[in-house]
Amino acid sequence: MSKWSNPDEWKRLCSGESCPICLQGKPTNIIAELDVSFLTAGEQTPLKGSCALFFKRHAVELYELSSEEAAAFMSDVQRASKAVDEATGAVKMNYEIHGNTIPHLHLHLFPRYIGDAFENQPINPRIVTAPVYAAGEYAGFVARVQEALSKSGR
């Protein structure tokens, strides 16, 4: 059952009143703070290097952003995706915005690789069949992303 099947609860989530991101003040698993967003990542992920960018203030839809906010968010997306690409050596980066589960504007970055578990099909982030990181590998990924972001100079 979707979260929007209860109209009152969906309205509270969308308003920010009961948004888990807003209630905490920021998302969990932050690996970098950018201009208007937080870059997050975790070890339990469908693909190595999967990340998400969460907009700092509460918004649900892209059209809720001012032109300046939208441009700044896209700049963060470009900066983060380039850093993730450099840190992973992916052959392609996929970008997804949903908000069905957490109606707080965020964009997923999914680095794609030859032979990855979702080659020739859509990514299903709920399917994590086995750990994708070996011991210590996740920390190395985070360090490489942070280093690439620091070199991008903002």
N, C-alpha and C positions, 0 to 999 in steps of 0.2 A: 504494500500500500504506500502510495507517495505521501510526502509530507504536506502537499497542497490539498489532500483530500479532506483535511480539517481546515476550513477557511479561516477560522479565528486564529488558530495556531500559526498558519501560514502568514497571515497578516502581521502577527507579532514578530515572527522571524524576519519578514521582509522589512519591517519598520526599524529593525535593530533592537527592539525591546527585549527579545529573547534570543538574539543572534549569538551563538557561542563564541564567535570571534570577538564581537563587541563586548560581551560580558567579561571575557578574559583580558580585553584591552589590546590583544594581538594574537595571531595564530601561534600554534606550537611548532617546534622543530625549525625555528628560524635559523638560516645559515648566513643571511646577509640582509641589511636594511638598505633599500634603494630610495630614490627621491620620493615616490608616492606609494611604494609597495614594499612588502616583505617577501623575500625569497625563502621558501621552505623546502625541505627535503627530508626523507626518512629512509631507514634501512628496509622497511617492509614496503616494497614497491614492485610493480610488474616488470620494470626495465631499469637497468643501471642508469643512473643519472636523472631519473624522473624527478621533477620539481614542480612547484606551484608558486605563482606570484599572487599575493593577496593585497588588494587595494587597502590603503591605510584607513580611510574613512569608510563608513558604511554606505554602500551602494549595492544594488542587486544587478542592474542592467547597465550596459555600456552607455545607453542613451541618457542615463541619469547624470553622467559626467559633463562638466563644462568642457568647452573646446580645449581649454588649457589643460585641464585634468586628463582628458583623453589623450592629448599629445604627450603629456608627461608619462602616462601609463604605458603608452606604446614605446616610448623611449626606454622605460624600464624593461619592457618585454624584449626589445632589441638587445639591450645590454646584457640581460640575464641569459638569453638564448645563445648569444655569442660566447659567453663565458662557459656555459654548459657544453656547447659544441667543442670548444677548445679543451675542456677538461675530460671529455669522453671520446673524442674522435668519431662521433656519430656520422653516419652517411646521410641522415635526413633528420630534421626536427619537426615533430608534429605539435600543433597548438590546439588546445581545446578549452572552451568556456561552456560550463553547464549551469551550476548553481541550483540543481534540483534537490540536492541533499542539504547543502549549506548555502542559503541565499545571501551570500556576501560575495561581491565580485572577486573572482579569482580565475586565473588562467593556468592551465596545466601545460607543462613542457615535457614532451616524451621524445627523448633521443631514440632514433631507430638505427638498427644494426643489421648487417647481413646475417641471416639465420636466427634473428631474435624470435622469441616465443609467439609473436603476433605477425610474423612476416606474411604478407599477402592477405591480411585481414585487419579489421579495426582492433584497437587496443581495448581490452577490458580490464580496467584497473582493479576490479574486484577479484580477478583471478591472479593470485600469487601462489604458484604451485610449489616453489622452492625458493630459498634465499638466493638473491642475485649477487650479493656481495660476499666475497671470501673474508676471512678474519682480517680486520684492519683496512680493508679496501674502501669502505664507506668513508672513513676519516680522511683517507687520501683524496677521494673525490671531492669532499667538502673543501679541503685545503686548496686543491687545484682551482675550484670555482672561485673561492675567495681571492686567490692570487690573480686570476684573470680579471676579476672585477676591479681589483686595486690598480691593475695596469691600464684599465680603460679610463682612469683618471677623473672620475666624478665623485 
